[in-house]
Amino acid sequence: MQLKDNLLWLMYRSGAVSVFRNASTRLDGLVKRTGLIPLPERGAMIVMLHQITEDSTPFRRGLDVDVFDAFCAYIAKHYDVLPLEELERRRRSGRVPSRGIALTFDDGHADNYHLALPILRRYHLPATVFVTTGFINNDYVPWSTRLALILEHAQPPDGPIDLDGLTLDLSSIDRRLAAQAQLGEHFQNLEKARTDALIDELGERLNVAVEEACKREICTWEQLTEMNNAGFRPGAHTVSHPFLTRIPVEDARREMAQSKEEIEGRLKTKVESFAYPNGKERDYNDAVRDAARQVGFSLAVTALHGVNDATRDPFDLRRVGIYGQLPNAIARIERWFYATA
């Protein structure tokens, strides 16, 4: 990974990325004029983000604010950044710009308001934030965030801790990171109530109280209103962030409908888009997709990697996650738009 990162930095600093982009763009123009070689369809790209971080910590899945700033400057210069709903309408009609992308954020973390919004305003970029309404004005946040806060602030215990059949070594940062990954995988297979209870138990055993920190983690309705007025559009992300395939479909439909209705009522705007919680293949199915249609959404995004051609089901849209340092973030999008073979 270190070698790959170093190579990406070298390509970016040397200008090789710009040279390749310019050459590819000229080739695209030549091909379009002559019609000799059919170009592969780029499709519509939806960028997936969660948190923007100011203080680097290995326990939080976020993009450094300086990297995000530079990334936004880059895409503002080289790409057509559209509101998600507009990009989707163009995709369906076959009118996606050759470098058309949309930006999305999941969960509604407060740093989206404090750190991302000023940067988006500076570069005049639209974005969508998928809001989990039950987290707002509450001390309850995504279980992954609570787990990260506990492990980040815990003092090393005297020895390993047993939790739900797992033995956790928390004696160093590296071992706590390994425990975080281990617990994250374990919790994916549990019911939400069981996961919540185990995280509460872990916090108590490590003597870490995160309630006050949790209250600062999620945007308020006032902040979301300001974001909406500034072009940071809201989408729905359920009320309580459940695994939708593990609850009755009627409950899944209720989670979608209630989150949509509350956002529309409080922000006085239509909510067209939805993001499946977790968003992996096992987290949504035909019944969940049908429920999203019935509730009145016009599109739904997953966390599966890829771009979306004209044949893609609008309730099964792929996204491209952005992370790491700037060259890595840029490479994540460049590879889709300038592959001419």
NORZIRA-V911696 format. One line per field, one symbol per residue. phi: phi as a letter, one per 30 degrees, with the letter a starting at -180 (. if undefined). psi: psi as a letter, one per 40 degrees, with the letter a starting at -180 (. if undefined). burial: + if it has 9 or more other ideal C-beta (glycine too) atoms within 8 Angstrom, else -. Layout:
# NORZIRA-V911696
phi=???
psi=???
burial=???
This chain:
# NORZIRA-V911696
phi=.dddddddddddddiddddddddddddeddddddidbdddddicccdcbbcccccdbddcdbceddddeddddddddcbccceeddedddddcicdedbdbbcbbcjidddeddcdeeddddchcdabcdccddddhbccbeedddddddddcddeddadccbhicccccdbdddddddddddedddeccdedddedddedddddchccceddddcdceddddddddddcjcddbcbidbiddddcbeedddddedddddddddddchbdcccbbdeiidedcabedddddddddjdcabcccddlcbddcdedcbddbcdcaideedddddceddcbdcc
psi=dddddddddddddeedddddddddddddddddddedhhiihdihhhhhicihidhhheehgihhdddddddddddddeihhiidddddddddeffhidfhiihihidfidddddddddddddefhiihhhhhdeehfiehiiddddddddddeiihidaihhhfeihhhfeiddddddddddddddddeiiddddddddddddddefhhedddddediiidddddddddeegiiiifadefihdeeiiddddddddddddddddddefihhdiihhhdeideeiaddddddddddeieihiaeihiihaeehheffhiihihiaidddddddddddefhe.
burial=----+--+++++---++--++--++-++--+----------++++++++++++-----++-++++-++++++++++--+-++++++++-++----+--+++++++++++++++-+++-+++-+-++++++++++++-+--+++-++++++++-+--+---+-+--+-+-+----++++++-+++-++--+-+--++-++-+++-++-+-+---+--+++++-++++++-++++++++++-+++++-+-+-+++-++++++-+++-++-+-+-+++++-+---++---++-++--+-+-++++++--++---+-+++++++++--++++++++++-+++-+-
